[in-house]
Amino acid sequence: MTYKEILKDLKNKKYKPIYFLMGEEPYFIDLVTDYLAENVLTEEEKTFNQIVLYGKDTDIPGIINTARRFPMMSSHFVVIVKEAQGLAKIEDLIHYVENPLASTLLVINYKYKKLDKRKKLFKAIEKQGVILDSRRLYDDKIPAWISSYLLARRKKIEPKAAMILTEFLGNDLGKVTNELEKLVLILGEGEETINAKHIEENIGISKDYNNFELNNAMAQKNVLKANRIVKYFESNPRAHPITLSITSIYFFFSKLLNYHFLSDRSRHNVASVLKIDPFFVKDYERAAQNYNPAKTVQVISLLREFDLKSKGFGNVSASDGELLKELVYKIIH
């Protein structure tokens, strides 16, 4: 089940005896766990009927014994096991899963790992309870996710602002939501839309000097703007590591290469194939005029070369700032 399907059932009070929450993205695991912890029982009921265990401090027999307790003056007993990925002999949980107590909600947080789908335990949990496979979102999915998250808060975000946040924070949804909550709080009365200025003033990400704007400058072959951004990055290399810049430029030009070979270049189709917001289609149209397919392939080769140089291969003394300056010059020229 997806986290949305699980939360929908929980809100309708459709409970299962076992919730096995596994996978690489901790955000969705925490989202479901927090809902269960906060909403199944009343505050009075939680005193005797809700227990949190930690994988490093317990074992499977201890979890089974706890899960077999009956609730006191409540219809449910909630057992939450955090850091369960540290448990030894997780397969032994089968002895409880095959015959779980109907009044218990056993919630297992199995972060950064997954159960083997071929094993008996996986199949038994699937039969008796719920399994969440929490997968990390790819970077190109984050801007849309940000928009969706804010929509639920009755707020909006400009496409450029969503891209700047994604460039800076990556796909760590925990960090992204923390920053979004800050931005929602600082919006003035009557303001509904977060823009790049809000981000610059409250998170400290420059609206003018970032990888998104660097890609834009190169797409337009705006030498002056690109050099200003590179100089800004060079003055603060910790906040703007060259590896992130190279990765960002690579994603842009690899999408541009795909654009060159599209037969249907309608706005909707380009956005769908390149997995971008339709708002940014015009950037690829403009870049395609300045970089033909052969030049685009050359740029991608340059990126691989400078990625190696940034890691010390074939580079004796050039700083990251000098490397980025040379790379941008060779791309634009």
N, C-alpha and C positions, 0 to 999 in steps of 0.2 A: 504494500500500500504506500501511497505518497503521504507526506506529512499533512497535506491539506485534507486528504480523505480521512486520516486518523483523527485530526482535530475536529472535523465535521461530525464524526461519530461520537467523539467525546462530548461535544457540545450538546448532542442529542441524548447524552447519557447511555450510549450503547457501549458498554464496557466488555473487555475481554480479560481473561485471567492472566495473560502473559503479553508483555510488550517488549520485544527484543529490538533495540535500537542500535544499529551498527553502521559503520562506514566512515569515510574520510572527512565529511563535513560535520563538525561538531555543532554548528548553529541549529540545524533542524532537529538534532537529537536533544539539545537543550530546550528547544521550543516545545517539543512534545512532553518532555520530562517536567518542565516547569508548569505546564498546563495541568498535568496529572497531579502534581504536588499541591497546586493551589486551589483546584476546583472540585476534586472528587469528594473530599470531606469538608465539613465545616471546621472552623477553628477549634471548637470544643472537642470535636471527634478526633482531630489530629493528635491530641495529647496522648491517647492510648492506642491509636489505630494507624499511625503513620511512622514508619521507621526508615532511616537512610543508612545504608551500609556502604563501605568502600572496599573495593577489590583487594587492596593491599592489607586490609585489616581483618578480612574474613576468608571463608573458603566455601566450597559448594555445599558440604553438609550443613554448615551454619546458615546458609541462605535458605536451604530446603526446610530446616527446622523452623526458621522465622516465618517463612511463607505458609507453613501449615498451622499457624496460630489462627484462632477464630476472633472476629472483631468483638469489641466490648461496647455495647450500647450504640452500635452503628451497623449499617448493612455491609460495609466494606472495610477491608484491612489493606493498606497500601505499603508495599515494600519497594524501595528504590535502591538499586545497587549501582553506585557510581564507580567509574574506573574499573569496570568489570573485565576490560582487556588484560588486566594484570592477574586475573584468576588462573590458577592451575587446574587442569582437568575439567575444562568447561563442558566437555561431553557428558560428564557425570550428572549434569543438570537434567538429563533425560529421565531420571528416576522420579523427578517431580513433574516434569512437563507432560508425561504420558497420563498423569492423573492429578491435575491441579485442583486446588481448592477453589470452588466457584466464588466464594466471598473475598478472595485475595486478588489484588492487582499487583502482579510482580513485574517491575519495570527494570530492565537490564540495559545499562549504558555501556556499549561495547565499541568505544570510539577508536577510529583509525585502523580497525581490523574488521574482518568479515568471517562469518561462519561458512564452512564448506557446504554448499547446497546439496552435495551428494550424501552427506552424513545423516544419520537417524535423527539427531537433535534438530537440525534445520527443518526436516520434514514434519517432525512432531510439533514444533512451535508453529509452523505454518498451519497445521490442522487445528491446534487448540487456541492459538492467539494471533498476534500481529507482528509482522517483521517489517521494519523500516530500513531500507538500504539508502543511507544518506550520502549522496554523491556530491563532490565539489562541482560548482558551476564553472564552466569555462569563462575566461575573461570577456569574451564577446557576448555572453549572456547577462553580465552584471548590469550594464546600463538599463536594460529592460526590467530586470529584477528590482533595481532601485526605484524606477517609476512605479512599478506595481506595489512595492512596499509603501511608498508615499501616498499612493492613491487610497490605500486602506486607511491612511491617516487624514484623508481628505486634503491632501497637498499635492503639488505638482513640482516638476523640476525641468529646467530647460535642457535639451539634448546635450548642448556643449558642457553644461555643468555636470551632468551625469558622466560624461566621458572623462572630464578632468578628475572627478572623484575616483573613477575606475583606474585611471592611469596611476594615480597616487597611492591608492589603497589596495589595488589588486582584487583577488577574489576571496579575501578573508571576510566573510559575511559578518562575523562578530565585530570587527573594526568598522565595517561599512555602516552597520546599524547604529553603533554608538555615535558616529559622526552625524548620521541622519537625524537621530533624536536631538542632538545639539542644535542642528539647523532648524528643526521644527519649532523648538523652544524659542529661538531668537527671532523668528519671523514676526514682523510687526502686525498690529491689528489690521485686519482686512487683507493682509498679504497671503497669497496662496501658493506662489511659485518661487522656488529656490533658483537663484541664478549664480553665475560665476562670481559676481561681486560678493554675495553672501559667503561663498566658500573661501574667498581670499581673506575677507575680514574676520572670519570666525574659526577657520581651520588652519589658515596660514599657507594655503596653496595658491601661488600667484595665478591670477586669471590670464596673464599675458606671457608668463615664462614657465612653460611646462611642455611635456613631450607632445601633447595634443597640438599645441600651437607650433611646435617645431616641425611636426609632420605637415601642418598646414602651410607653413612658410616654404618648405621644400617643394610641396605640391605645386605652389604658385611660382616657384623659382625666385622667391623674394629673398635675395642675398642679404640685404641689410637686416631684415627681421630675423632670419635664421642665425646670423652672426651675433646679434644681440642676445638671443636666447642661449646660444652656446657659451658666450662670455658669462652670462648669469649663472649657468650650470657650473662653469669652471671656477667661479668664486665660491661655490658651496657644493663641493663634490659629494659630501656625505648625504645631503638631501636629494642629490640628483646623480646617482651612480650611473656610469656609462653603460653598464649591463642592461639597466632598465630602458635607457634611451635606445640602445641597439635593438632590444626586443620589440619596443614600440614601433620603431621605424620598419623592422622586418615585417610585423603584422600588417602595416599599412601597405607596403609595396608588394607583399604576397597577395593581398586582396586586389591590388591594382592589376597584377598579372592575371588574376582570374577575370577581372573586368574586361581586359583586352580581348579575351576569347569568348565572351558572351555574345550569342546571336541576338538574344532579346535584351535590349538595354533600356527597357521601360523602367521607370522609377521603382515600381513595386517589385519587379523581378530582380533588379540589381540588389535592392535591400534584402530580399529573401535569400538570394544565392550567397551574397557576401556576409550575411548575418549582421547587418548594420541598421541603424535607425534610418528611415527614408530621408530624414533631414540632412544626412551626410552624403547622399548620393551625388550631390553637386560637386563635392570635394574630389570624388573619383573621376567625374567627368572632366573637371579642370586638370587634374593630374595627368589624365590620359592624353591630353593635348600636349603636355610638356615632356612626357616620358613615353616613347613608343615601346612596343614589346621587347625589342632588343636592349634598349637602355634599361628597362625595368629588370630584365634578367641580369644585366651587368651590376645594377645596384644591389640585388640580392647576393651576388658573388662578393661584392665589396663588404657587405655586412658580415658575411661569414669570415672574410679575411680579418676585419677589424675586431670581430668577436674574439678570435684567437690572439690577436695582438694585445687586446685588453687583459688577457689572461697570461701574458708574458711570453707567448710564442712568437718569435721573430721580432720582438720589440726590446730594444736595449735600454732606452732611457726616456722615451716619450711619456708624458703624464697623460692621465685620462682626458683632461681638458684638451690637450694638444691632439690626441688621437681623434676625439670627437670633432674638433675643428677641421682636421684633415679629411675625415670621413664625409662631413657635410659638404665641404668644398668639392670633393670628387663626385658626390651625388649630384649636386646642382650643376656642375660644369661637365 
